Amino acid sequence: STARTPSDLEKALAILNQVAHQALPSGVLSEQMDPATGQHVSVSPLTWSHSTYVAAVQNYLRKSRDLAN
């Protein structure tokens, strides 16, 4: 990651929060979402979407921890 300060991670956190808020009440993520409406427009649930989100959160947390030290 190119983040050098905790504030460099703010946009990443905003994106992670947006994805979490756009998940269905069950937590299910689809492959694609309409950017204008936020509606799920493709296959759902999609394991690949979930695993990528988890990997992104792990990377965010790791980098955040590294920058705090």
C-alpha positions in Angstrom: 0.0 0.0 0.0 1.1 3.5 -0.7 -0.4 5.0 2.5 2.2 6.7 4.7 -0.1 8.2 7.3 -3.4 7.1 8.9 -5.2 9.9 7.0 -4.1 8.3 3.8 -6.4 5.4 4.7 -9.5 7.5 5.0 -10.7 6.9 1.4 -10.1 3.2 1.7 -12.2 3.1 4.9 -15.0 5.1 3.3 -15.1 2.5 0.4 -15.2 -0.4 2.8 -18.0 1.2 4.8 -19.9 1.9 1.6 -19.7 -1.7 0.5 -20.8 -2.9 3.9 -23.8 -0.5 3.8 -24.8 -1.7 0.4 -24.9 -5.3 1.3 -28.3 -6.9 1.7 -29.7 -7.2 5.3 -28.4 -10.7 5.3 -24.9 -9.4 4.6 -24.9 -10.9 1.1 -22.9 -9.1 -1.6 -23.6 -9.4 -5.3 -21.0 -9.3 -8.1 -22.1 -5.9 -9.3 -24.1 -2.9 -8.1 -25.7 0.0 -10.0 -23.6 3.0 -8.9 -26.6 5.3 -9.2 -29.2 3.3 -7.3 -27.1 0.9 -5.2 -29.3 -1.9 -6.4 -27.7 -5.4 -6.8 -27.7 -6.1 -10.6 -26.0 -9.5 -10.9 -25.4 -12.8 -9.3 -26.0 -12.8 -5.5 -24.6 -14.2 -3.3 -21.2 -14.3 -4.8 -18.4 -15.9 -2.8 -15.7 -14.1 -4.7 -17.2 -10.7 -3.7 -17.2 -11.8 0.0 -13.7 -13.1 -0.1 -12.3 -10.0 -1.8 -14.1 -7.8 0.7 -12.6 -9.8 3.6 -9.1 -9.6 2.0 -9.5 -5.8 1.6 -10.5 -5.4 5.3 -7.5 -7.5 6.4 -5.2 -5.4 4.3 -6.7 -2.2 5.6 -6.4 -3.3 9.2 -2.8 -4.5 8.7 -1.7 -1.2 7.2 -3.6 0.8 9.8 -1.8 -1.2 12.6 1.6 -0.7 10.9 1.0 3.1 10.6 0.0 3.3 14.3 3.3 1.9 15.4 
